[in-house]
Amino acid sequence: MSPEQVHELNAAVRGFSPLELTRWAVERSGGRAVVTTNFRPYEAVILHLATQAQADIPVLWVDHGTNLPETYVFADKSIKQLSLNIKPYLPKMTAAHWLALNGGQPPMPDEVERVESFSRIMKLEPFERGMTELAPAVWITALRKEQNPQRAATLQPVMWDAKFQTLKVNPILDWTPVEMEAYLAEFELPNERTYYDPAKGDEKHECGLHAKLTTDKA
């Protein structure tokens, strides 16, 4: 899809609410939409929006095996409350195996090479496998500008992902915690603030799903 076509799509959806944009995306997908999640804080918002648009929409979740216990409890609550059509993808190497070969502990945020090694093996490979097998025409994400200040200017509600040849739609791109909290309260959705992603490290570091890793070669 050309930049001009993406520009036209963004013009067409300007002013849409998150739910309107999600429904537009699902309708455009021809039955081939997916929503991705990592069950971080506020993820119930995008999952609720997606299931309002399509109750059985596939939910791609990469479970790298080193999530905090609170994350797994939150995931279970969300799956049950929203009746999610969860599609879990696991890495080919177990978390115990990776940890045994890499110091015994998940990488810390300042350990860039360990963080990105973990990301490639434990997160990117199963994610790419999932996207290849599900082959979505539309990929609905929970991307928000507030979480991506280093890339905020380049993010749009509708984008083209050349790697997966899919339309990437970001319904809550402009929402802040204020809107997120209000949505959770309105629909009595679960949430969990205790979260750590070893594949990301901190909010300034990309995990590789939406942008290149810093150690990737050009």
BABARO-223462 format. One line per 3 residues: number of its first residue (from 1); their letters; for each residue x, y, z of C-alpha. Coordinates in pm, 1 decimal, m for minus. Example, Ala and Ser with C-alpha at 12.3 -4.5 7.8 and 13.67 -1.06 7.14 Angstrom:
<atoms>
1 = as = 1230.0:m450.0:780.0  1367.0:m106.0:714.0
</atoms>
This chain:
<atoms>
1 = msp = 0.0:0.0:0.0  137.9:339.0:m97.7  184.5:633.7:143.2
4 = eqv = m80.9:818.6:m56.6  m332.8:540.8:1.5  m254.9:534.4:373.5
7 = hel = m298.8:912.1:383.3  m640.2:876.9:218.5  m748.2:614.6:471.4
10 = naa = m645.3:835.2:761.8  m840.8:1122.1:611.8  m1143.6:895.0:577.5
13 = vrg = m1139.6:791.0:944.5  m1056.0:1131.8:1090.0  m1290.2:1204.6:1379.7
16 = fsp = m1381.8:840.7:1438.4  m1411.6:729.4:1798.1  m1197.1:430.8:1904.6
19 = lel = m1495.9:198.5:1871.0  m1590.5:340.2:1530.8  m1233.2:296.8:1409.5
22 = trw = m1220.2:m58.8:1543.6  m1546.2:m148.0:1372.4  m1424.7:13.1:1049.8
25 = ave = m1107.8:m194.6:1069.5  m1292.8:m521.6:1128.5  m1535.8:m451.0:843.6
28 = rsg = m1245.8:m374.9:612.1  m1062.5:m695.4:704.2  m1292.4:m933.2:522.2
31 = gra = m1299.8:m1162.5:824.1  m921.7:m1152.3:867.8  m864.4:m914.6:1159.2
34 = vvt = m655.5:m988.8:1466.1  m583.3:m796.8:1783.0  m253.9:m841.0:1965.4
37 = tnf = m194.6:m819.6:2338.0  75.1:m865.9:2599.3  m161.9:m815.5:2894.6
40 = rpy = 19.0:m508.5:3015.6  m173.7:m239.5:3209.4  m485.7:m111.6:3031.0
43 = eav = m486.3:m395.2:2775.5  m847.9:m474.8:2861.0  m943.3:m153.1:2682.3
46 = ilh = m828.5:m259.6:2334.8  m949.0:m615.0:2394.5  m1295.0:m491.0:2488.4
49 = lat = m1306.9:m261.3:2185.3  m1200.8:m544.0:1955.3  m1456.5:m788.4:2091.0
52 = qaq = m1729.7:m525.1:2060.8  m1649.7:m511.3:1690.6  m1611.1:m889.8:1649.7
55 = adi = m1684.0:m1116.6:1944.0  m1460.4:m1399.3:1823.5  m1173.2:m1192.8:1686.0
58 = pvl = m846.2:m1387.6:1719.1  m630.3:m1249.0:2001.7  m261.4:m1310.5:1937.9
61 = wvd = m64.1:m1339.1:2261.8  304.2:m1425.6:2280.0  359.8:m1590.8:2616.7
64 = hgt = 738.1:m1583.9:2657.5  713.4:m1764.4:2990.3  869.3:m1501.6:3215.4
67 = nlp = 571.0:m1279.5:3284.0  508.5:m1182.1:3642.9  247.2:m1389.6:3829.2
70 = ety = 19.8:m1084.5:3837.0  26.2:m1069.6:3457.4  m87.5:m1429.7:3424.2
73 = vfa = m369.9:m1370.9:3673.6  m476.0:m1060.2:3479.7  m461.6:m1252.4:3151.9
76 = dks = m681.9:m1526.4:3293.3  m937.5:m1273.8:3423.8  m946.6:m1092.3:3090.3
79 = ikq = m979.8:m1412.0:2887.5  m1273.4:m1528.9:3100.8  m1453.5:m1194.5:3137.4
82 = lsl = m1428.4:m1102.3:2767.9  m1457.8:m1459.2:2634.9  m1143.9:m1400.9:2431.8
85 = nik = m1061.5:m1618.3:2133.2  m704.6:m1637.7:2255.2  m431.9:m1758.6:2019.8
88 = pyl = m123.8:m1815.3:2237.8  213.0:m1849.7:2068.2  508.3:m1977.3:2266.6
91 = pkm = 878.1:m1956.8:2182.3  1052.9:m2271.6:2064.1  1293.5:m2236.6:2357.2
94 = taa = 1143.9:m2253.2:2705.4  1198.0:m1965.4:2945.7  1392.5:m2199.2:3176.8
97 = hwl = 1623.8:m2293.0:2889.0  1691.7:m1930.8:2791.1  1753.2:m1828.2:3151.1
100 = aln = 1991.1:m2119.6:3208.1  2202.1:m2007.4:2912.5  2183.5:m1636.2:2993.1
103 = ggq = 2271.0:m1576.1:3355.7  1970.8:m1728.5:3527.7  1770.1:m1405.5:3550.3
106 = ppm = 1556.6:m1205.4:3306.0  1751.2:m913.8:3153.9  1746.1:m578.1:3328.1
109 = pde = 1650.1:m260.5:3136.8  2009.4:m136.0:3102.7  2134.8:m468.7:2961.6
112 = ver = 2055.7:m380.6:2601.7  2219.2:m680.4:2435.2  2054.7:m928.6:2676.6
115 = ves = 1718.4:m752.0:2641.6  1732.6:m771.9:2264.7  1860.5:m1130.0:2261.9
118 = fsr = 1562.7:m1223.7:2477.1  1331.3:m1029.5:2247.6  1450.4:m1200.1:1929.1
121 = imk = 1428.1:m1554.9:2065.0  1143.1:m1539.1:2312.4  912.3:m1275.3:2163.8
124 = lep = 979.8:m1189.6:1800.5  1009.6:m1543.9:1667.2  675.3:m1664.0:1809.0
127 = fer = 511.2:m1332.9:1716.5  627.6:m1358.3:1356.7  515.4:m1720.8:1346.7
130 = gmt = 173.4:m1621.0:1477.8  132.6:m1338.8:1229.1  238.8:m1565.9:944.4
133 = ela = m4.7:m1840.4:1042.1  m298.2:m1608.7:1115.1  m217.9:m1391.8:809.1
136 = pav = m434.3:m1094.7:909.7  m550.7:m835.3:660.2  m593.1:m597.5:957.1
139 = wit = m384.9:m586.8:1274.3  m545.3:m398.9:1564.8  m299.1:m273.8:1825.8
142 = alr = m295.3:m93.6:2160.2  m25.4:151.9:2049.7  m52.0:492.8:2216.0
145 = keq = 151.4:805.0:2147.5  181.6:869.5:2518.9  379.2:545.7:2553.4
148 = npq = 594.6:610.2:2246.3  716.9:971.9:2276.0  1023.3:899.5:2061.7
151 = raa = 799.3:790.1:1772.8  479.5:983.1:1843.1  514.9:1208.3:1539.4
154 = tlq = 534.2:910.2:1303.2  235.8:720.7:1441.9  m105.4:738.4:1274.1
157 = pvm = m442.5:574.8:1342.4  m401.5:373.7:1022.3  m60.3:251.3:905.0
160 = wda = 76.1:m2.2:659.4  300.3:m275.1:795.9  522.0:m383.3:507.0
163 = kfq = 677.4:m671.5:698.8  348.1:m850.9:751.3  167.9:m693.8:454.2
166 = tlk = m119.2:m586.1:673.6  m306.3:m272.9:766.7  m214.5:m173.5:1122.1
169 = vnp = m493.2:9.8:1303.7  m436.7:192.6:1632.9  m778.9:290.5:1777.5
172 = ild = m655.1:434.8:2110.0  m349.7:610.6:1970.3  m434.3:949.2:2123.7
175 = wtp = m572.1:829.5:2454.2  m399.7:915.8:2781.6  m438.0:736.2:3116.6
178 = vem = m736.5:961.3:3187.7  m938.6:815.5:2899.3  m810.7:466.4:2970.0
181 = eay = m912.9:478.8:3335.7  m1256.0:614.0:3244.9  m1311.6:333.6:2993.5
184 = lae = m1208.8:66.0:3242.8  m1448.3:209.3:3499.2  m1737.0:247.2:3253.3
187 = fel = m1725.7:m116.9:3147.3  m1598.8:m262.2:3477.8  m1295.3:m415.1:3311.7
190 = pne = m1004.2:m582.9:3491.0  m662.8:m418.6:3510.1  m320.9:m490.3:3657.5
193 = rty = m47.2:m231.1:3707.1  226.0:m471.6:3814.8  403.7:m552.7:3489.6
196 = ydp = 749.0:m605.3:3345.8  842.3:m710.2:2993.8  1199.4:m846.4:2970.7
199 = akg = 1183.6:m799.3:2592.9  1131.0:m425.3:2630.5  1313.4:m321.3:2943.7
202 = dek = 1163.2:23.8:2981.6  920.7:255.4:2803.8  1197.2:411.7:2593.5
205 = hec = 1313.3:79.2:2453.1  1147.7:m93.4:2158.2  1086.0:m467.1:2182.1
208 = glh = 1096.7:m510.3:1805.7  728.4:m563.2:1728.9  661.1:m209.8:1609.7
211 = akl = 1012.5:m79.6:1539.0  1361.9:m214.0:1484.6  1577.6:m320.0:1776.9
214 = ttd = 1870.8:m89.2:1845.5  2123.5:m364.7:1781.4  1974.1:m463.4:1446.0
217 = ka = 2196.9:m403.9:1148.7  2073.0:m154.6:893.9
</atoms>
